[in-house]
Amino acid sequence: SGATIGKEIEKRGIPVVLITCLANVAAQVGIGRIMGGSKFHYPVGQPQLPPEEELRWRVGLMEKGLTALETPVQEPKIF
């Protein structure tokens, strides 16, 4: 799963932010930085929005992810 891969990458000293709609599962696996995504089939998208609004939503999601990436964590944290 993405959470398991993320945890293995973090073990090698590379920070990871996992965007998922299953934040509780990611926390159980132990990944450090977790962001709640949108819906199950579109964790990083909002296809029901007009294209311009979806783009703004995605940019905001990535900005939030970059902030999470810069945040030191000692245990799983959901942003």
C-alpha positions as CSV (number, residue, x, y, z in Angstrom):
1,S,0.0,0.0,0.0
2,G,1.0,3.6,-0.3
3,A,1.4,3.9,3.5
4,T,3.8,1.0,3.6
5,I,5.9,2.4,0.7
6,G,5.9,5.8,2.4
7,K,7.1,4.4,5.7
8,E,10.0,2.6,3.9
9,I,11.0,5.8,2.1
10,E,10.9,7.7,5.5
11,K,13.2,5.0,7.0
12,R,15.8,6.1,4.5
13,G,15.6,9.7,5.7
14,I,13.4,11.1,3.0
15,P,10.3,12.9,4.3
16,V,7.0,11.8,2.8
17,V,3.5,13.2,2.9
18,L,0.8,10.6,2.1
19,I,-2.4,12.0,0.7
20,T,-5.2,9.5,1.3
21,C,-8.8,9.1,2.1
22,L,-7.9,6.4,4.6
23,A,-5.9,8.5,7.1
24,N,-6.6,6.1,10.0
25,V,-5.0,3.2,8.1
26,A,-2.0,5.3,7.3
27,A,-1.6,6.3,11.0
28,Q,-1.8,2.6,12.0
29,V,1.0,1.8,9.6
30,G,3.0,4.6,11.2
31,I,3.7,7.0,8.4
32,G,4.6,10.4,9.8
33,R,2.8,13.0,7.7
34,I,-0.8,12.2,6.5
35,M,-3.2,14.4,4.6
36,G,-6.8,13.6,4.1
37,G,-7.6,13.6,0.4
38,S,-10.9,14.0,-1.3
39,K,-12.9,10.9,-2.2
40,F,-11.8,7.3,-2.4
41,H,-11.5,7.3,-6.2
42,Y,-10.1,10.8,-6.4
43,P,-7.9,11.5,-3.4
44,V,-6.1,14.4,-5.2
45,G,-9.0,15.6,-7.3
46,Q,-12.5,17.1,-7.3
47,P,-13.9,16.1,-10.8
48,Q,-17.3,17.5,-10.0
49,L,-15.9,21.0,-9.9
50,P,-15.4,23.2,-13.0
51,P,-11.8,22.9,-14.2
52,E,-10.7,26.3,-12.9
53,E,-12.0,25.6,-9.4
54,E,-10.5,22.1,-9.4
55,L,-7.2,23.5,-10.3
56,R,-7.3,26.0,-7.4
57,W,-8.3,23.1,-5.1
58,R,-5.4,21.0,-6.3
59,V,-2.9,23.8,-5.9
60,G,-4.2,24.4,-2.4
61,L,-3.8,20.7,-1.6
62,M,-0.2,20.7,-2.9
63,E,0.6,23.9,-0.9
64,K,-0.8,22.2,2.3
65,G,1.3,19.1,1.4
66,L,4.5,21.2,1.1
67,T,3.8,22.8,4.5
68,A,3.3,19.3,6.0
69,L,6.6,18.1,4.4
70,E,8.4,20.9,6.2
71,T,6.9,20.1,9.5
72,P,9.0,17.9,11.8
73,V,7.0,14.9,13.3
74,Q,7.8,12.3,15.9
75,E,4.7,10.2,15.4
76,P,1.9,10.0,12.8
77,K,0.2,13.4,12.3
78,I,-2.8,14.1,10.2
79,F,-2.7,17.5,8.5
